[in-house]
Amino acid sequence: MANILITGSSGFIGSFLVEEALRKNFNVYAGVRKSSSRVYLQDPRIRFAEIDFTDKNQIKQYLLDQQKAGVKFDYIIHNAGLTKARKKEDFYAVNCTFTRNFIEALIEAGCVPLKFVYISSLAAYGPGDPVSMKPVMLDDKPKPVDEYGRSKLEAEKFLTSLTDFPWLIIRPSGVYGPREKDYFVYFQTISRGMEPYIGYKPQILTFIYVRDLVRLILDAAVSGIVRKAYFITDGKQYDSREFAEITKKHLHKKTLKITLPLGLVGGVAMTLEKIFGIGGKMPTLNTDKFNIMKSTNWTCQVDELQRDFSFRADYDLDKGVKEALEWYKKEGWL
Ligand SMILES: NC(=O)c1ccc[n+]([C@@H]2O[C@H](COP(=O)([O-])OP(=O)(O)OC[C@H]3O[C@@H](n4cnc5c(N)ncnc54)[C@H](OP(=O)(O)O)[C@@H]3O)[C@@H](O)[C@H]2O)c1
C-alpha cells in the first residue's frame, strides 16, 4: 500500500481528500496542526502528521525521523492553505513561504515523493475577459485580482521553476459541498428569503463539487503526468441567477432580490478597509473581496482533464447543491 500525506486535512477539501484516499486503500497520513479540529478525521486508519511549516529544519527533521521509522511518502497532496487572512502578509507566509520550506526540506532530506500535488486556485490566474467572455486558458498570462490569488501564483512560480521535482498544480474554481463554510453563507442568505446581487451584470461562475474534486486529485496524483497545471470545474458554466434558482428550488424558498450597485459596494469596501487597517485587521468586506465579486467571467479551460485523466464530473450544480443542502439540513446548519 502506498503512503500518502495530505496537508490541511482538517479543512473542508482536506477532510474529503482523506476519505477518498482511505477509500482507495492508501496508508493515509493526515497533515494537521496541534490546534486543528479532528472532527472529520475520526477513522481509526488515519495516522496523523503534525508538521510545522514555519521552520524548514523542523520539517526536515520530521521527514528524517519518518524515514528512520521506515516511512516514505510516495505521494504528497499539499492542500494546506490560507483562503482568508487578517493581514495580506499571512497569505504569502502560508501559501508561499510554507510551500517553499516544505519542498526544500523534502529535497534536502532526500524524501522527494513520486508526486507532489499543489492545490492552487483559479484565483492565481484571476477572472477572464469581461467583454469577450473567453475562458481563461492554460497559456494565458495570469492576472490575479486579489492578494490570495497573487500568493498562490507566487507559490506556483516557485514550483514551476523546479525542473527535476515531480510537481503537479491543481487550480479548482469554486469548491462546494458538505462541511463548506463560505458558500454556506450564501445558502443561508437564500434560506432567509434574500437573494443578493452586486452590480447589474450577471456573473458567469464555475464550480466543482468536492467529491468530484478529490477523486480527480487522487487520480492525477497516481497518474504518470508531472509538471503540468490544470484548471478544475465540472465542465459547465452557470449564470449567478441560475445558482440562485437552483438553491431556491432545493430549499423550497421564495426570495426578495436585492441588487446593490457596484460603486456603492466598492466604496463601502474601501472605507471599511481604511478603518480596520488602522488596527491592522482586514474586514470581511474588503477591496480584494470586491474585486472577486465584481468580476463577471470565472470560466476557464478544462478540456485537458478529460484528455489526461478521463475526468468527467459526476455532479453538476443541481445535483451537488441538492446533496450539500441535504447535508446542511441533516447537520442542523440550515
Ligand atoms: N474552497 C475553495 O473554493 C477552494 C478553491 C480553490 C482552491 N482552494 C484551495 O484548497 C485548499 C483547501 O481549502 P479549503 O477550502 O479546504 O480551506 P479550509 O477549510 O480553510 O482548510 C484549510 C486547511 O489548511 C490548513 N492551514 C491553514 N493555515 C495553516 C498553517 N499556517 N499551517 C498548517 N496548516 C494550515 C488548515 O488547518 P487548520 O484547520 O489547523 O486551520 C486547514 O486544514 C487551500 O489551499 C485553498 O487555497 C480552495
Ligand as a Chemical Component Dictionary entry (heavy atoms), coordinates in Angstrom:
data_LIG
# 
_chem_comp.id                   LIG 
_chem_comp.type                 NON-POLYMER 
_chem_comp.pdbx_formal_charge   0 
_chem_comp.three_letter_code    LIG 
# 
loop_
_chem_comp_atom.comp_id 
_chem_comp_atom.atom_id 
_chem_comp_atom.alt_atom_id 
_chem_comp_atom.type_symbol 
_chem_comp_atom.charge 
_chem_comp_atom.model_Cartn_x 
_chem_comp_atom.model_Cartn_y 
_chem_comp_atom.model_Cartn_z 
_chem_comp_atom.pdbx_ordinal 
LIG N1  N1  N 0  -12.714 26.093 -1.109 1  
LIG C1  C1  C 0  -12.480 26.565 -2.333 2  
LIG O1  O1  O 0  -13.418 27.030 -3.024 3  
LIG C2  C2  C 0  -11.095 26.491 -2.932 4  
LIG C3  C3  C 0  -10.951 26.830 -4.277 5  
LIG C4  C4  C 0  -9.690  26.763 -4.846 6  
LIG C5  C5  C 0  -8.607  26.372 -4.101 7  
LIG N2  N2  N 1  -8.766  26.073 -2.777 8  
LIG C6  C6  C 0  -7.575  25.665 -2.018 9  
LIG O2  O2  O 0  -7.835  24.405 -1.432 10 
LIG C7  C7  C 0  -7.100  24.265 -0.209 11 
LIG C8  C8  C 0  -8.049  23.846 0.901  12 
LIG O3  O3  O 0  -9.044  24.844 1.027  13 
LIG P1  P1  P 0  -10.350 24.653 1.907  14 
LIG O4  O4  O 0  -11.454 25.330 1.197  15 
LIG O5  O5  O -1 -10.491 23.237 2.311  16 
LIG O6  O6  O 0  -9.963  25.572 3.156  17 
LIG P2  P2  P 0  -10.093 25.296 4.729  18 
LIG O7  O7  O 0  -11.317 24.531 5.048  19 
LIG O8  O8  O 0  -9.901  26.641 5.347  20 
LIG O9  O9  O 0  -8.842  24.382 5.054  21 
LIG C9  C9  C 0  -7.547  24.914 5.062  22 
LIG C10 C10 C 0  -6.603  23.893 5.657  23 
LIG O10 O10 O 0  -5.286  24.472 5.647  24 
LIG C11 C11 C 0  -4.751  24.389 6.975  25 
LIG N3  N3  N 0  -3.888  25.520 7.288  26 
LIG C12 C12 C 0  -4.199  26.830 7.241  27 
LIG N4  N4  N 0  -3.166  27.561 7.703  28 
LIG C13 C13 C 0  -2.190  26.679 8.045  29 
LIG C14 C14 C 0  -0.890  26.816 8.593  30 
LIG N5  N5  N 0  -0.381  28.005 8.904  31 
LIG N6  N6  N 0  -0.157  25.702 8.832  32 
LIG C15 C15 C 0  -0.671  24.476 8.532  33 
LIG N7  N7  N 0  -1.906  24.276 8.017  34 
LIG C16 C16 C 0  -2.639  25.375 7.783  35 
LIG C17 C17 C 0  -5.959  24.434 7.891  36 
LIG O11 O11 O 0  -5.603  23.889 9.146  37 
LIG P3  P3  P 0  -6.368  24.326 10.498 38 
LIG O12 O12 O 0  -7.653  23.529 10.488 39 
LIG O13 O13 O 0  -5.440  23.959 11.578 40 
LIG O14 O14 O 0  -6.620  25.801 10.387 41 
LIG C18 C18 C 0  -6.940  23.563 7.117  42 
LIG O15 O15 O 0  -6.699  22.210 7.347  43 
LIG C19 C19 C 0  -6.433  25.618 0.042  44 
LIG O16 O16 O 0  -5.093  25.537 -0.354 45 
LIG C20 C20 C 0  -7.206  26.571 -0.847 46 
LIG O17 O17 O 0  -6.416  27.659 -1.267 47 
LIG C21 C21 C 0  -9.990  26.129 -2.171 48 
# 
loop_
_chem_comp_bond.comp_id 
_chem_comp_bond.atom_id_1 
_chem_comp_bond.atom_id_2 
_chem_comp_bond.value_order 
_chem_comp_bond.pdbx_ordinal 
LIG N1  C1  SING 1  
LIG C1  O1  DOUB 2  
LIG C1  C2  SING 3  
LIG C2  C3  SING 4  
LIG C2  C21 DOUB 5  
LIG C3  C4  DOUB 6  
LIG C4  C5  SING 7  
LIG C5  N2  DOUB 8  
LIG N2  C6  SING 9  
LIG N2  C21 SING 10 
LIG C6  O2  SING 11 
LIG C6  C20 SING 12 
LIG O2  C7  SING 13 
LIG C7  C8  SING 14 
LIG C7  C19 SING 15 
LIG C8  O3  SING 16 
LIG O3  P1  SING 17 
LIG P1  O4  DOUB 18 
LIG P1  O5  SING 19 
LIG P1  O6  SING 20 
LIG O6  P2  SING 21 
LIG P2  O7  DOUB 22 
LIG P2  O8  SING 23 
LIG P2  O9  SING 24 
LIG O9  C9  SING 25 
LIG C9  C10 SING 26 
LIG C10 O10 SING 27 
LIG C10 C18 SING 28 
LIG O10 C11 SING 29 
LIG C11 N3  SING 30 
LIG C11 C17 SING 31 
LIG N3  C12 SING 32 
LIG N3  C16 SING 33 
LIG C12 N4  DOUB 34 
LIG N4  C13 SING 35 
LIG C13 C14 SING 36 
LIG C13 C16 DOUB 37 
LIG C14 N5  SING 38 
LIG C14 N6  DOUB 39 
LIG N6  C15 SING 40 
LIG C15 N7  DOUB 41 
LIG N7  C16 SING 42 
LIG C17 O11 SING 43 
LIG C17 C18 SING 44 
LIG O11 P3  SING 45 
LIG P3  O12 DOUB 46 
LIG P3  O13 SING 47 
LIG P3  O14 SING 48 
LIG C18 O15 SING 49 
LIG C19 O16 SING 50 
LIG C19 C20 SING 51 
LIG C20 O17 SING 52 
# 
